[in-house]
C-alpha cells in the first residue's frame, strides 16, 4: 500500500485542549439531558402539549405544520422506538440521529482527549448558511411526508 493511501492518524486526531474538552463535556451533557428529559416525559406520560403548546396551524387548517410531530417523534426516539419515530416525523428522527452522533463525538473528545480534525475542516469548508439550508430542506421533506400521511388519513375517513 502506498504511503499516500495509508491513514495518517496524526491527521485524523489531535490532542484536545482543555477548552475543547470542556466544550465537549457541555455538548455531551446537553444532548444526554435533552434525550433524558424526553425519555422521562414519555415514561411518566407527561402531556407535552400543555408545556410546549398545541399546534395553532393544525387547529386552524386541519393540516400539520412543518414541525408537527417532532415532539412525539423525539419522545419515541428517546425511548428507543426509532422506527416509530421515523414514521411519525422522518426529519426529526434524522436530526435526533445527528444529535446522537454529535454526543458520541463530544463524549470521545471529553473523556479521551481526542479531537477530531475533520470537524474543524468541515466547519472551515462548509458555510453556516449551507448547514441552515440543509436543515430547512430536511424539515421541508419531513413536512411533505407528514402532510401526505395526514391527507391520506383524511381521505380514508
C-alpha positions in Angstrom: 0.0 0.0 0.0 1.4 3.4 -0.9 2.0 5.9 1.8 -0.5 8.3 0.3 -3.2 5.7 0.7 -2.5 5.0 4.4 -4.4 6.8 7.0 -2.2 9.1 9.0 -3.5 9.0 12.5 -2.0 12.3 13.3 -4.1 14.0 10.7 -7.3 12.4 11.9 -6.9 13.1 15.6 -5.2 15.7 17.6 -4.8 16.3 21.3 -7.8 18.3 22.6 -7.2 21.4 24.6 -8.8 21.9 27.9 -11.3 24.4 26.4 -12.2 21.8 23.7 -12.7 19.2 26.3 -14.9 21.5 28.4 -17.0 22.4 25.4 -17.3 18.7 24.6 -18.5 17.9 28.1 -21.1 20.7 27.9 -22.3 19.5 24.5 -22.5 15.8 25.6 -24.3 16.6 28.8 -26.8 18.9 27.0 -27.7 16.2 24.4 -27.9 13.5 27.1 -30.0 15.8 29.2 -32.3 16.6 26.3 -32.9 12.9 25.5 -33.1 12.1 29.2 -35.8 14.7 29.7 -37.9 13.3 26.8 -37.3 9.7 28.0 -38.7 10.6 31.4 -41.5 12.6 29.9 -42.5 9.6 27.8 -42.1 7.2 30.7 -44.3 9.2 33.0 -46.8 10.1 30.2 -46.4 13.9 30.5 -48.7 15.9 28.3 -46.0 17.8 26.3 -48.8 19.8 24.6 -49.5 21.6 27.9 -45.9 22.6 28.2 -45.0 23.4 24.7 -48.4 24.5 23.4 -50.6 22.9 20.9 -50.1 23.5 17.2 -52.2 26.5 16.1 -51.6 25.8 12.4 -53.1 22.3 12.8 -56.0 23.6 14.8 -56.8 26.4 12.2 -56.2 24.5 9.0 -56.6 20.8 10.0 -53.2 20.0 8.5 -49.8 19.5 10.2 -47.3 22.3 10.3 -43.6 21.7 9.3 -42.7 20.8 12.9 -45.8 18.9 13.8 -44.9 15.5 15.2 -41.4 16.5 16.2 -42.1 16.3 19.9 -43.9 13.0 19.6 -41.1 11.6 17.4 -38.5 12.8 19.9 -40.4 11.1 22.7 -40.4 7.9 20.7 -36.8 8.2 19.7 -35.6 8.8 23.2 -37.5 5.6 24.3 -35.7 3.6 21.7 -38.6 3.3 19.3 -36.7 4.6 16.3 -38.8 3.1 13.5 -41.9 4.6 15.2 -40.2 7.9 15.4 -39.3 7.7 11.8 -42.9 7.0 10.8 -44.2 9.9 12.9 -41.7 12.6 11.7 -38.7 11.4 9.5 -36.9 14.8 9.7 -36.9 14.8 13.5 -35.6 11.2 13.6 -32.7 12.2 11.2 -32.0 15.2 13.4 -32.1 13.1 16.5 -29.6 10.7 14.9 -27.3 13.6 14.2 -27.6 14.7 17.8 -26.6 11.2 19.0 -23.6 11.3 16.7 -22.6 14.7 18.0 -23.0 13.5 21.6 -20.8 10.5 20.8 -18.0 12.6 19.3 -18.2 15.0 22.2 -18.0 12.1 24.6 -14.9 10.8 22.9 -13.3 14.3 23.0 -14.3 14.9 26.6 -13.2 11.5 28.0 -10.2 10.5 25.9 -9.0 14.0 24.9 -9.0 13.1 21.2 -10.2 16.0 19.0 -11.4 15.1 15.5 -9.7 17.3 12.9 -12.5 16.6 10.3 -14.9 18.6 12.5 -12.7 21.7 12.1 -12.2 21.1 8.4 -16.0 20.6 8.0 -16.8 23.9 9.6 -14.0 25.7 7.8 -15.1 24.4 4.4 -18.8 24.5 4.8 -20.5 27.8 5.4 -23.2 28.1 8.2 -25.8 29.2 5.7 -25.4 25.8 3.8 -26.0 24.0 7.1 -29.1 26.1 7.7 -30.3 25.4 4.1 -29.8 21.7 4.7 -31.8 21.8 7.9 -34.6 23.7 6.1 -34.6 21.1 3.3 -34.7 18.2 5.8 -37.6 19.9 7.7 -39.5 20.6 4.4 -39.0 16.9 3.3 -40.3 15.7 6.7 -43.3 18.1 6.4 -44.1 16.7 3.0 -44.2 13.2 4.4 -46.4 14.1 7.4 -48.6 16.2 5.1 -49.0 13.2 2.8 -49.8 11.0 5.7 -52.4 13.5 7.0 -54.0 13.8 3.6 -54.1 10.0 3.2 -55.7 9.6 6.6 -58.2 12.3 5.8 -59.2 10.6 2.5 -59.7 7.2 4.3 -62.4 8.6 6.5 
